[in-house]
Amino acid sequence: MIQGIKHIIFDLGGVILNIDYKLTEKAFADAGIHNFTELFSQLKQSDLFDKFEIGEISSEEFVSELRKVSGSNATDEIILNAWNAMLLDFPVRRLQILQQLRLYNDLFLLSNTNEVHEDAFNEILMRTHGIPNIGVFFDKVYLSHRVGLRKPMKEVFQRVLDDNGLKPEHTLFIDDSPQHIAGAKELGIQTIFLDKGMTIEEHIFKGKTN
């Protein structure tokens, strides 16, 4: 790992939580919403998703608007289940790595997410590991819909630095989206891009649980 790192900022989906966008695409297609990929992907998304991720609209408004732009008559439950279909599991080794890293580093979570996914991923964590909230692994958690800012905006990275008195040269950011990595680099934060097929347990912190 990069030398001189004292603070580590983690992304959530694709880094700590396994996700599969294709499952949500399929679930929406099965529900008759065939233009979902035009509205949302890992690299870009429509204004509707941006507003949901920074808390400008509620889950009810999100579902209603998604129904409108897709021309669908799917129920709220079908839409929400399809939206959550991408959320998979928290591998135990990753959680162990977080526990061990926290003995020596300040750990932060910075995730572009929304109120529906927050409820869902914490439910997964509780059901599979008996842990009620992802926040127990971090010194502080920054969720986009709660702070009103989202990656790759420089402001959200600056917020994490300023709130906690972090120097960017001693701070590492790990994410699986290239545009988010670029945003952090602009502030001088050290970065690791978790490319497709890479995991933190096999490619960055291998041996941390040995």
PEGINOR-V967640 format. One record per run of one state. SS is the DSSP state (helix for helix, strand for strand, loop for the rest). FROM is the first residue (numbers start at 1). LEN is the number of residues. If there is no record, write none. Layout:
SS_FROM_LEN / SS_FROM_LEN
//
This chain:
loop_1_6 / strand_7_4 / loop_11_2 / strand_13_1 / loop_14_3 / strand_17_1 / loop_18_1 / strand_19_1 / loop_20_1 / helix_21_10 / loop_31_5 / helix_36_4 / strand_40_1 / loop_41_4 / strand_45_1 / loop_46_1 / helix_47_7 / loop_54_5 / helix_59_12 / loop_71_5 / helix_76_9 / loop_85_2 / strand_87_1 / loop_88_4 / helix_92_10 / loop_102_4 / strand_106_6 / loop_112_3 / helix_115_15 / loop_130_4 / helix_134_4 / loop_138_2 / strand_140_4 / helix_144_4 / loop_148_6 / helix_154_11 / loop_165_3 / helix_168_3 / strand_171_5 / loop_176_2 / helix_178_8 / loop_186_4 / strand_190_4 / loop_194_6 / helix_200_4 / loop_204_7
//
